[in-house]
Amino acid sequence: MKSPEALKLLLMESGIPLASETGLQLTTYLALLEKWNPRINLTSSTEWRVIGPMFCEGIWASKFYSPLAVAHLDIGSGAGFPALLLKMLNPRINLELVESREKKGQFLETAAHALGLTGIQVHHARLADYLRRRGERDGWDCVSWKALKLSTEDLLQLHARAGGRTEFWMFHGLEPAVEAAEDLGKNFALVRRERVPCRRDSNLSIYRPR
């Protein structure tokens, strides 16, 4: 089954009307991925066997936001999985995307505009540089990362800017997505861990600062 048809089936199974704003945004997002991927290699393929699990993951994870959450920082946003999907499914969220690779950052900006998303900022920077420029302002309700390992220094810098109710969403495989698991345990408490559907050996672990 081709990706557009498979996405329509996933939306129906997920209770998202195809003609709704979210349904149209998700359909447009897939079309953008198919258009841009041959030029800048956003994903290894736009065949459904590759990107289908990522759509499934984003739709599934969108249900885990706290009702009070309004500010989300996503690190290493890449092609926008799952952060852009989380935003589409929760429009109230103000989303900051940190992506050091310029071409992928350009795609994220183009996608946000094409999808009509407001309350979204793309930062072309490494996380450490972004945090240095940002200073000590109040933090976020949610911080997420996927497909990268955070260093201890990055974890500590994020911890220093977090509030007591900030949730840290770590999308990972069998091992934690940090360089030093002991530093994660010292500074963060695990709230919940869920197996991601549609993705083998993939988990979402949610932490709060100690």
C-alpha positions, 0 to 999 in steps of 0.5 A: 500500500502506498503511503498516502493511502496507508496514512488515510487508513491510520487516521481513520483507525485513530479517530482523526477525520480526514477532512478535519484540520489535523487530518489535512495537516498530516496529509500535507506533511506526508506530501512535504516529506515526499517532496523534500526527501530526495533532496535532503534525505530527511528519512531513509525512505518515504515508503510506509514501512519506514515512515508509517511507524513514525506517524503511528508513534507521534499520534500515540504520544500526543495523548501523554501531554499534561493538561497544563502543558503549554511549552515544549522544547524538542531537541534534534528535531530532524524531519519533525518526528514526533514533534510536528505531529505532537503540535498538529494534534495539540495546537495549544502547545508552543513548540521550540525545535532545536536542529543544528543541521541547516537544511533540516532546519529549513525544512522544519520552517517550510513545513510549519508555514505550509501547515499553518502552524503558529506558536512554533520556533525553529532554532538552527543551533546545537543545544548547548549554543541555544541554551547559552543564548537563551540564558536563565529564563523559565523553562518548559512544560515538556522537553523531548529528544529522539535519535540522539544521546544527550550529554551529561552537560546538556542534561544538567543545563536542561535540569537547571532550567526546568520547573518541578513539573517539567516532563522530560520525554526520552524516546529510546530503544533498549538503552537510555538515550543519554551518554551516562545513565547514572547521571540521568538517575541522579538528577531525574525520577522516572514517572512512566515508561511505555512501549511505543506501538508499531515500533519494535524495541522502542520506548517512551520514558517520561522523567521529572527533575529530582 
